[in-house]
Amino acid sequence: MAKTHDLAEIIGTQRFGAFQLRIVILCGLVQFLDGFDTQALAYAAPALREAWHVTPPQLGLAFSFGAYGTGIGSVLLSPLADIFGRKRVVIGAVILFGLLTLATVALTSIDQLLILRPLTGFGLGAALPLTFVIANEFAPARFRARMVAIMACGFAIGAACGGLLQSVMAPAFGWQGIFLIGGIVPLLLAVALALFLPESVRFLATRPGTSDRIARILKQMNPALAFSPGDEFALPAESKKTGLRPARLFADGRAVMTMLLWITYLVCLISLNTLNNWLPEALSMLGLARDEAVRTTTLFQFGGIAGVLLFGIAADRIGYARVLVLAFLGLAVFVAAIGSIGPSTALLALAVAGTGFCLVGANNMLNAYTATLYPTDIRSTAVGWGGSFGRFVGGLGPFFGGILLHEMPLNTVFFIFAVPALCGALAVLALQRLRLTPPQLFSAKAEAGI
C-alpha cells in the first residue's frame, strides 16, 4: 500500500555520511570561488594601479560595482531557484561567472573593468546563497550547523588562496594571472556539479510527478531506506501557498523578521566588503611594509575559517541567534583595535585574525540561520534577497571607506567601521526577543536554537 513520507523527518534523522560529504565538498567549492573572487581584485589592485595609473577612488568604485553586480544577480536569479530548481541555477551561475572572469584577462582600462566587474558578480549572485540552502536542505538535524559551517569554510579558503596565488603568479603573468585561474576553475566545477550535485528533494517535493526521483536521491543518501512503488513524499509542516515569492517574505507575520534579517545582512556585508578591499592598504598606512601588510591580511581569512568552524559547533549547542550576538560584539572590539594599537605586527595580526574570526563566521552563520526561518518554496528567495539588500547598500562601503581613509585619522576611521557591528548585535537581539519565527514551520525554533 502506498504511503506518504515526511521528507523533513527522513532527512533530519540521517547520519552524516558520504552523501552529505559530497554536498559539503561541491557547495564548498562554490563558496571557494566566491571567496577567491571577492579578494582577487583587492590583491591585484597594486599591480593594476601601476599598469593603468588609476587612483584609489577609481578602484573603490570597481570594488563597489562588483558588490552591486552580485546583489543584482541574487535578486534576479535566487527566485528562479525556487521555480526551476537549485541545481540548474547554481550550474548556470557558475558557468557565467567563469566565462566573464576569463574575459577580465583581456581588459586594458579601468573603464572596461567598471563595466565587466558587475557582470562578473552577477554570475555568482545566486550561487553563494544557494549553497546554504542546499546544505541546509540535506543536513541531518543534529549536525546541521556544523555541516553548513564546514561547507562555508570554502569562502575563507578561497579568499586566502587568492593572495597566495597572486604573489606566485604576478611575476610571470602580471595582474591577469589570478583572473585566468579564476575563470578556468569555475568551468571545471560546473561539470562536476552537473555530474554529482543532486537536486534538492525538498524542492522536488513541491513539484508533481517527482516521487521516483526523490526516492532515488534518498536511497543515495541511505541505501537502507526502502520505498514502495507509488509512495509519495511531502513536507506536511509547510503549507502550500501561491503568490509572488519576494512579496511572501513580508506576508504571514514575517515582515518584521525579514526587516531585522536584512539589517543584519547589511551589517555583515558592508563590513566584509570594506575590510576585504581596504585592509591591506590600511595596514600599510599604519606602518607595515606592503608585503607584510598583505601577509597580515591573509590572517583575516584564516581567522575566518576558525570562526566558521567554531561558530558551527556552538550554533548546534546554543543556537544561531546567540552565536551571532557574541560574534558581532567581538567584531566591534577587534575592528576598533586595528586602528588603535599602532604598527605592532604581532598585535595587528591578532586584531586582524580576530576580525576575520568574528566577521566571516557571523556572515556564514547568518545565511544558515536565515535558511531555517522560511518555508522551502521561498527559502532561496529569502537568502538571496537578504544577501542582495546587504550587497546593494553595503556596496557603498568600499567607496566611502576609501574617502574616510583619505580624510580622517586611522583610529577614528576604525571606530566608525566598528559601529555597524554593534547595530548587528542589536538587530539579532531584537529578532531573538520578539520570537518572530514563522508559524508555518513547526520546527523552526528548534532548528534555529531559539
Secondary structure, DSSP 8 states (H G I E B T S, - for coil): ---EEEHHHHHHT----HHHHHHHHHHHHHHHHHHHHHHHHHHHHHHHHHHH---HHHHHHHHHHHHHHHHHHHHHHHHHHHHH-HHHHHHHHHHHHHHHHHHHTT--SHHHHHHHHHHHHHHHTTHHHHHHHHHHHHS-GGGHHHHHHHHHHHHHHHHHHHHHHHHHHHHHHTTHHHHHHHHHHHHHHHHHHHHH----HHHHTTSTT-HHHHHHHHHHH-TT----TT-EEE-TTS----S-HHHHTTTTTTHHHHHHHHHHHHHHHHHHHHHHHHHHHHHHHTT--HHHHHHHHHHHHHHHHHHHHHHHHHHHHH-HHHHHHHHHHHHHHHHHHHTTSTT-HHHHHHHHHHHHHHHHHHHHHHHHHHHTSS-GGGHHHHHHHHHHHHHHHHTHHHHHHHHHHHHS-HHHHHHHHHHHHHHHHHHHHHHHHHT---TT-TTHHHHHT-
